[in-house]
Amino acid sequence: FKPDRVAAMGPGPLYLRLRRLLEEAITGGLIGEGEAIPTERDIAELADLSRVTVRRAVDDLVKQGRLIRRHGSGTFVAPSVARVEQSLSLLTSFTEDMARRGLSSRSEWLERAVVAPSPDEMMVLGLSVGDMVSRLERLRIAGDVPMAIERASIIGTYLPDPASVSGSLYDALEERSARPIRATQRISARNLDEREAVLLKVAPGEAALYIERVSYLPGGRVIEFTRSVYRGDAYDFVAELKIPE
Ligand code: GLP
């Protein structure tokens, strides 16, 4: 934390440069997972910065989930998430996926409403003017770790009351009518925007997988159109390949 090391992390305000230096120390393994970083007073002294500047840099990394502040004992490097291996050939729900790994899952609701469909929802779900769609946007959490943001659109007639969904969406659909038995999924690479990064507790711009799922009921009728962002540092998608016939 020498002043010239901080200065070399430019451009931008001093707190940003210090934040970059801290990030580098964490990413480079100089300060390992679970280890404490020096106290804010020590960093301020070493780097010849004001306490306010140091606090701001540390605060940012706490907000991003890279550092954890424990009152009375210091600030520590957060453990990185264990990667989840996710099959690309099985149609499962998030709740089931996590349960199979012995993890509890929960969701924070970001939106839960019955609305008029957007043009893309109309197209994918085969809706007409006057039809409604139930929108459920959730932050999906496994244990304590935010894993994904999912924005599900369900044809209104299959789920007229999205407020009734408390846990698994697929369980709720099964109770009401039927759960999907087939789906197509498209995966592409994305970088997280500011809002997504805050929710997923990672730095803005971090890598993510953008996943679109369209799923179908036993009779072949489409029921779900879900757009999600999954943390790039938390998922490995795995598929079994066969030689073409
Ligand atoms: C997965 C899929 C989503 C689906 C969700 C249902 O995460 N990517 O398309 O909506 O599972 O999960 P649950 O039943 O746990 O709400």
Residues whose N, C-alpha, C, O or C-beta is under 5 A from the ligand:
A	BS01	GLP	T92 S93 F94 T95 A152 G167 S168 L169 Y170 D171 R213 T226
